[in-house]
């Protein structure tokens, strides 16, 4: 599963096996066109490959918080 973290809404999860998406516990709509599943899989797998590691993400968040509240 590949996830988009939502700031104001639930996370959007995309299955890396079938391309379906879920948000708020419900499956997302499927486009009524040919090739949508392959496009969704390609996009989700590319986002997964480009995602930050947990260590990089924590460092990023720490830098953002330090910048906003200042070092104490």
VOPATI-705021 format. One line per 5 residues: number of its first residue (from 0); their letters; for each residue x, y, z of N, C-alpha, C, O. Coordinates in pm, whole numbers, plus 50000, padded with zeros to 5 digits. Example, Ala and Ser with C-alpha at 12.3 -4.5 7.8 and 13.67 -1.06 7.14 Angstrom:
2
0 = AS = 51319,49431,50780,51230,49550,50780,51320,49670,50780,51424,49668,50846 ~ 51285,49775,50708,51367,49894,50714,51290,50003,50787,51341,50114,50804
//
This chain:
72
0 = XXXXX = 50083,49883,50000,50000,50000,50000,50088,50124,50000,50187,50132,50072 ~ 50051,50218,49920,50118,50348,49914,50017,50449,49966,49899,50441,49932 ~ 50061,50544,50049,49968,50636,50114,50004,50781,50089,50122,50817,50086 ~ 49901,50863,50071,49915,51009,50068,49861,51056,50201,49745,51032,50234 ~ 49944,51124,50278,49898,51177,50406,49813,51301,50380,49858,51395,50315
5 = XXXXX = 49693,51300,50432,49605,51413,50415,49610,51506,50536,49602,51460,50650 ~ 49624,51634,50512,49628,51730,50621,49489,51753,50679,49473,51754,50801 ~ 49389,51771,50595,49254,51798,50641,49159,51680,50619,49048,51678,50673 ~ 49200,51583,50539,49115,51470,50508,49188,51341,50545,49306,51343,50581 ~ 49118,51230,50535,49180,51101,50561,49290,51073,50460,49291,51129,50351
10 = XXXXX = 49382,50984,50498,49487,50942,50405,49424,50869,50288,49320,50803,50301 ~ 49488,50881,50173,49445,50808,50054,49544,50694,50033,49663,50718,50012 ~ 49495,50571,50040,49578,50453,50024,49560,50396,49884,49448,50388,49834 ~ 49671,50358,49821,49665,50295,49689,49734,50160,49697,49848,50151,49743 ~ 49666,50056,49653,49722,49922,49653,49825,49911,49541,49797,49942,49426
15 = XXXXX = 49946,49865,49577,50052,49849,49477,50035,49720,49397,50115,49692,49307 ~ 49933,49643,49428,49908,49520,49354,49798,49534,49250,49806,49477,49141 ~ 49692,49613,49286,49578,49622,49193,49546,49765,49147,49473,49783,49050 ~ 49600,49867,49216,49577,50004,49175,49453,50070,49234,49431,50189,49213 ~ 49371,49995,49309,49254,50054,49373,49296,50148,49484,49403,50131,49544
20 = XXXXX = 49213,50249,49512,49241,50343,49619,49132,50333,49726,49018,50295,49698 ~ 49170,50369,49849,49076,50373,49960,49097,50503,50037,49209,50551,50049 ~ 48988,50559,50087,48995,50679,50169,48880,50673,50269,48764,50656,50231 ~ 48911,50686,50396,48807,50683,50498,48738,50548,50508,48621,50541,50547 ~ 48808,50441,50474,48751,50308,50483,48668,50265,50364,48614,50154,50363
25 = XXXXX = 48658,50350,50264,48579,50315,50145,48666,50315,50021,48759,50395,50009 ~ 48636,50225,49930,48712,50220,49806,48679,50340,49719,48564,50382,49707 ~ 48783,50396,49659,48764,50511,49571,48699,50472,49440,48690,50354,49405 ~ 48654,50573,49368,48590,50548,49239,48692,50497,49139,48810,50532,49143 ~ 48644,50413,49049,48728,50364,48939,48690,50439,48813,48572,50447,48778
30 = XXXXX = 48789,50495,48744,48758,50568,48620,48696,50476,48515,48730,50358,48507 ~ 48607,50531,48435,48544,50453,48330,48620,50476,48200,48572,50541,48108 ~ 48741,50420,48195,48823,50430,48074,48926,50318,48075,48959,50261,48179 ~ 48976,50288,47957,49074,50182,47945,49209,50227,48000,49247,50344,47989 ~ 49281,50133,48059,49417,50157,48102,49432,50230,48235,49544,50262,48274
35 = XXXXX = 49321,50258,48306,49332,50333,48431,49410,50256,48536,49485,50316,48614 ~ 49392,50124,48540,49458,50043,48644,49610,50047,48626,49683,50063,48724 ~ 49658,50032,48504,49801,50036,48478,49858,50174,48512,49967,50184,48567 ~ 49784,50281,48478,49827,50417,48512,49834,50436,48663,49930,50495,48714 ~ 49733,50387,48735,49731,50400,48881,49847,50323,48944,49911,50372,49037
40 = XXXXX = 49872,50202,48894,49984,50122,48946,50117,50189,48920,50203,50195,49008 ~ 50136,50238,48800,50261,50305,48764,50284,50427,48851,50395,50449,48900 ~ 50180,50508,48868,50191,50629,48950,50220,50595,49096,50307,50656,49158 ~ 50148,50498,49152,50167,50460,49293,50306,50400,49316,50370,50430,49417 ~ 50352,50317,49224,50485,50256,49241,50596,50360,49229,50697,50350,49298
45 = XXXXX = 50578,50459,49141,50677,50567,49129,50680,50651,49256,50787,50690,49302 ~ 50563,50680,49312,50557,50757,49436,50619,50679,49552,50686,50737,49637 ~ 50596,50550,49555,50654,50464,49659,50806,50466,49649,50876,50477,49750 ~ 50858,50455,49528,51003,50452,49507,51067,50586,49542,51182,50590,49587 ~ 50994,50696,49523,51049,50830,49549,51024,50878,49693,51070,50986,49731
50 = XXXXX = 50954,50799,49772,50918,50842,49907,51040,50850,49998,51141,50783,49977 ~ 51028,50935,50101,51134,50948,50200,51139,50824,50287,51038,50756,50307 ~ 51258,50795,50337,51269,50688,50436,51216,50743,50569,51200,50864,50583 ~ 51191,50657,50663,51142,50700,50794,51243,50795,50861,51204,50894,50922 ~ 51371,50763,50849,51475,50846,50909,51476,50985,50845,51484,51085,50916
55 = XXXXX = 51467,50992,50712,51464,51120,50643,51339,51201,50679,51346,51323,50695 ~ 51226,51133,50690,51102,51201,50724,51109,51261,50864,51068,51375,50885 ~ 51161,51185,50959,51173,51237,51095,51267,51356,51100,51241,51453,51172 ~ 51376,51351,51026,51469,51464,51021,51400,51586,50960,51418,51698,51009 ~ 51322,51566,50855,51248,51675,50791,51149,51738,50889,51144,51861,50901
60 = XXXXX = 51072,51656,50959,50974,51707,51053,51044,51782,51167,50998,51888,51209 ~ 51154,51727,51215,51228,51793,51322,51276,51931,51277,51266,52028,51353 ~ 51328,51941,51157,51373,52070,51103,51257,52169,51092,51272,52287,51126 ~ 51142,52122,51045,51026,52210,51031,50979,52261,51167,50950,52380,51182 ~ 50971,52172,51264,50927,52213,51398,51026,52310,51461,50986,52409,51521
65 = XXXXX = 51154,52281,51448,51258,52369,51502,51249,52507,51439,51264,52608,51508 ~ 51224,52511,51310,51213,52639,51240,51090,52718,51288,51096,52840,51302 ~ 50979,52647,51312,50856,52715,51351,50857,52762,51497,50814,52874,51525 ~ 50904,52680,51589,50902,52717,51730,51035,52765,51782,51044,52817,51893 ~ 51138,52747,51702,51270,52790,51745,51336,52689,51836,51269,52612,51905
70 = XX = 51465,52689,51834,51540,52595,51920,51528,52640,52065,51544,52759,52095 ~ 51500,52550,52152,51486,52583,52295,51590,52514,52376,51594,52530,52498
//
